[in-house]
């Protein structure tokens, strides 16, 4: 994976782990696209730790559901409720 677009296409989020402390964050591909643009190369992204302000980090790929909020119960069964309302 080379660009933010590839993350979106493969439904993958980016996990950034600080090399100085053990702080980590999972960044959603939609957030990265909004912030940096779809064609931004992953190697060009620069991150700073919020705790220790270090710029030493490791990047790993994570499944997309780790970067998304869990859907509401109503969203899971949305199609079923619409069929019964007719």
N, C-alpha and C positions, 0 to 999 in steps of 0.2 A: 504494500500500500504506500503510495507516494503522496497523494493529495487528500485534502479534506473531502473532496467529492468521492474518492474511493471508500472512505469511512461510511459515508451516507449510503453508497451503493451496496455495501456489504453488511449494512445494519450493525455497525461496530462503533463503540465509544473508545475514548482514549484515556488510559489510566496513567497519571503522572505521579511518580514517587520521588520524594526529595532524597538526595544523596547524603545530606548532612544530618537531618533528623528523620524520623520515621513517618512524617506526614505524607498523606497521599490523597488524591482527588480523582474522581472519574468525571471527565468532561464529555458532555453530550455532543454528538456530531452536529446537531442543529445550532448549538451555542457557538461552536467553532466556525461554522459556515456564516453565521450572522456577524461574528466578531472579526474574522480574518478573510472571509470570502471562500468560495468553493474551490478555486484553483490554487490556493496557497499550499505549498509543499510542506509536509509534516516536518521535514528537517529544518525548515526556516522558522518554525514556531519557537518562541523563547518564553520560558516560564520562570517565575520567581515564587519561592515558598512564602506563604503568608505568615508562618510562624518564625522562621529564622532568617528570612530574606536572602537565602542562598539561591544561586542560580545553577547549582549542580543537581541534575535530575535524571531519572530514567523514565522511558516511555514504554508502555505496554498496551496491547490491544485488549479490550474487554467487551463482553457481549453487550448489546445495545440496551437490554432491559436494566442494566445496572446504572445507566445514565438517565433513565426516564423515571418519572414518578409512576407509582402503581395506579392503574386505571380504577375509577370508581366502579362499584358493583353494577350500577345502572349502565355503564358503558359496555360491560361484558355482554349484557343481555338486551342490548338496544334493539336489535332486529326482532326479537321475540315480542317485546312490548308493542312495537309498532304494528305487528301483524294482528294482535288482539284488539287494538284500538279501532280497527276498521269496521 
